[in-house]
Amino acid sequence: MKAIVCNEYGAVENLGIEEMPDPVAAENELGLKILAAGVNFPDGLLVQGLYQSRPDTPFIPGMEFCGEVESLGAAVSGFDIGDRVICSSHKQSAFAEKITMGSNQVIKIPNTIAPESACNLLVAHGTAHHALKQRGQLQPGESLVVTGAAGGTGLAAVQIGKAMGAKVIAAASTAEKLALAVENGADETINYSEENIKDAIRDRTDGKGADVIYDPVGGDIFEPAIRSMARNGRFLVIGFAGGSIPKLPINLALVKEFSLVGVFWGSFVRNEPAEFAKNMQELMQMYEQGKVSVVVEKTFPLAQTKDAIMHVMDRKVKGKVAVII
Ligand SMILES: NC(=O)c1ccc[n+]([C@@H]2O[C@H](COP(=O)([O-])OP(=O)(O)OC[C@H]3O[C@@H](n4cnc5c(N)ncnc54)[C@H](OP(=O)(O)O)[C@@H]3O)[C@@H](O)[C@H]2O)c1
């Protein structure tokens, strides 16, 4: 099979396509043909050695995919050849033509969902859903500020926050990105290239401040944003796409009585499989009801996976991109 291989940690540009042996399904595994793989900001961090986990090299990157069952291990039940599944892979390896997975690690989906959408349903929407539901305890009528609101996890948070009944305030760096957030349900917008985000949040919340802030960006907007928290608010730490990991003057949490809440979706999936399964059922229901969708801005062939990753890392992506295999 063909696969994208990271032979040593370094620039995304170094990723090349190589011929690799086809994986063979073990007793309790499914042999899967990958139809499309989702592209996430952490893919770029991982191959540079900048992510929280560092697999041994060489490895095939790619953390989520949509695939079709090609073969069944002897002990597998409940699946047929041709079934379509999605999976967030604990062993990476999604930027490849084939993969094997434990039958309990995949989620069966209807064949009607296009692979380029399906492959992007888990990481971004899964993170946003877990963040707003379990970690943020978002309530109907509360104000929710989403930074990086046109990015992968940001746009998912806009959609899911709206579906949960919040007043969604999208914050992003360009008018074009904010227009996409509005198309996806945002009630108000803040262009943080032009406005001070602290003053803007105060303005959009009638002086109260934000009940919940969902922040995948960090960097320079973190501190002004956190200074606009409402009393009893929850600031959700999602990621640091802005580059730097900010520091917090901790007295702010005391003075303003807000909570700083960490979110790590991968840890949730590993440690709370039953809750994760319930979340996925709820998410699929929201998808079927049209309350959430995957906005796929662009697709790339497998050989151009590095361009797909760079499109995300270069701050260009609006919604998601997918690698079609
Ligand atoms: N905690 C978790 O479980 C979890 C799960 C998935 C992802 N993450 C993390 O969340 C972060 C965002 O992931 P994502 O998939 O939403 O990424 P994404 O699609 O690239 O979106 C990130 C957004 O960050 C903003 N940004 C600001 N400065 C940037 C820069 N220098 N380079 C790139 N983007 C910049 C951009 O919006 P503007 O241009 O509008 O500012 C961009 O749309 C990453 O750090 C990722 O590792 C965390």
The ligand as an SDF file (V2000), in Angstrom:
LIG
                    3D

 48 52  0  0  0  0  0  0  0  0999 V2000
   -7.6930   19.8710   23.7580 N   0  0  0  0  0  0  0  0  0  0  0  0
   -7.9770   18.9500   22.8530 C   0  0  0  0  0  0  0  0  0  0  0  0
   -8.4220   17.8510   23.1530 O   0  0  0  0  0  0  0  0  0  0  0  0
   -7.7300   19.2940   21.4030 C   0  0  0  0  0  0  0  0  0  0  0  0
   -8.3090   18.5460   20.3600 C   0  0  0  0  0  0  0  0  0  0  0  0
   -8.0900   18.9580   19.0390 C   0  0  0  0  0  0  0  0  0  0  0  0
   -7.2950   20.0660   18.7780 C   0  0  0  0  0  0  0  0  0  0  0  0
   -6.7050   20.7360   19.8230 N   0  0  0  0  0  0  0  0  0  0  0  0
   -5.8550   21.9150   19.6120 C   0  0  0  0  0  0  0  0  0  0  0  0
   -6.6520   23.0120   19.2650 O   0  0  0  0  0  0  0  0  0  0  0  0
   -5.9070   23.9210   18.4820 C   0  0  0  0  0  0  0  0  0  0  0  0
   -6.6970   24.2800   17.2500 C   0  0  0  0  0  0  0  0  0  0  0  0
   -6.9680   23.1300   16.4700 O   0  0  0  0  0  0  0  0  0  0  0  0
   -7.8880   23.2800   15.1820 P   0  0  0  0  0  0  0  0  0  0  0  0
   -7.9960   21.9310   14.6010 O   0  0  0  0  0  0  0  0  0  0  0  0
   -9.0970   24.0610   15.4750 O   0  0  0  0  0  0  0  0  0  0  0  0
   -6.8990   24.1610   14.2610 O   0  0  0  0  0  0  0  0  0  0  0  0
   -7.2770   25.0940   13.0280 P   0  0  0  0  0  0  0  0  0  0  0  0
   -8.3770   24.5290   12.2430 O   0  0  0  0  0  0  0  0  0  0  0  0
   -6.0050   25.3920   12.3450 O   0  0  0  0  0  0  0  0  0  0  0  0
   -7.8100   26.4250   13.7330 O   0  0  0  0  0  0  0  0  0  0  0  0
   -6.9880   27.1700   14.5930 C   0  0  0  0  0  0  0  0  0  0  0  0
   -7.3250   28.6490   14.5200 C   0  0  0  0  0  0  0  0  0  0  0  0
   -6.3430   29.3140   15.3100 O   0  0  0  0  0  0  0  0  0  0  0  0
   -6.1650   30.6210   14.8040 C   0  0  0  0  0  0  0  0  0  0  0  0
   -4.7430   30.9780   14.7890 N   0  0  0  0  0  0  0  0  0  0  0  0
   -4.2030   32.0450   15.4270 C   0  0  0  0  0  0  0  0  0  0  0  0
   -2.8840   32.1070   15.2160 N   0  0  0  0  0  0  0  0  0  0  0  0
   -2.5740   31.0700   14.4190 C   0  0  0  0  0  0  0  0  0  0  0  0
   -1.3400   30.6310   13.8540 C   0  0  0  0  0  0  0  0  0  0  0  0
   -0.1860   31.2690   14.0860 N   0  0  0  0  0  0  0  0  0  0  0  0
   -1.3660   29.5260   13.0870 N   0  0  0  0  0  0  0  0  0  0  0  0
   -2.5050   28.8460   12.8780 C   0  0  0  0  0  0  0  0  0  0  0  0
   -3.7150   29.2270   13.3950 N   0  0  0  0  0  0  0  0  0  0  0  0
   -3.7440   30.3490   14.1590 C   0  0  0  0  0  0  0  0  0  0  0  0
   -6.7620   30.6620   13.3980 C   0  0  0  0  0  0  0  0  0  0  0  0
   -7.9060   31.4930   13.4730 O   0  0  0  0  0  0  0  0  0  0  0  0
   -7.8000   33.0830   13.2410 P   0  0  0  0  0  0  0  0  0  0  0  0
   -7.0190   33.2980   11.9920 O   0  0  0  0  0  0  0  0  0  0  0  0
   -9.2100   33.4580   13.1350 O   0  0  0  0  0  0  0  0  0  0  0  0
   -7.1090   33.6150   14.4720 O   0  0  0  0  0  0  0  0  0  0  0  0
   -7.2050   29.2300   13.1200 C   0  0  0  0  0  0  0  0  0  0  0  0
   -8.4290   29.1890   12.4330 O   0  0  0  0  0  0  0  0  0  0  0  0
   -4.5660   23.2420   18.2050 C   0  0  0  0  0  0  0  0  0  0  0  0
   -3.5930   23.7610   19.1030 O   0  0  0  0  0  0  0  0  0  0  0  0
   -4.8470   21.7870   18.4970 C   0  0  0  0  0  0  0  0  0  0  0  0
   -3.6760   21.1040   18.8890 O   0  0  0  0  0  0  0  0  0  0  0  0
   -6.9230   20.3700   21.1150 C   0  0  0  0  0  0  0  0  0  0  0  0
  1  2  1  0
  2  3  2  0
  2  4  1  0
  4  5  1  0
  4 48  2  0
  5  6  2  0
  6  7  1  0
  7  8  2  0
  8  9  1  0
  8 48  1  0
  9 10  1  0
  9 46  1  0
 10 11  1  0
 11 12  1  0
 11 44  1  0
 12 13  1  0
 13 14  1  0
 14 15  2  0
 14 16  1  0
 14 17  1  0
 17 18  1  0
 18 19  2  0
 18 20  1  0
 18 21  1  0
 21 22  1  0
 22 23  1  0
 23 24  1  0
 23 42  1  0
 24 25  1  0
 25 26  1  0
 25 36  1  0
 26 27  1  0
 26 35  1  0
 27 28  2  0
 28 29  1  0
 29 30  1  0
 29 35  2  0
 30 31  1  0
 30 32  2  0
 32 33  1  0
 33 34  2  0
 34 35  1  0
 36 37  1  0
 36 42  1  0
 37 38  1  0
 38 39  2  0
 38 40  1  0
 38 41  1  0
 42 43  1  0
 44 45  1  0
 44 46  1  0
 46 47  1  0
M  CHG  2   8   1  16  -1
M  END
$$$$
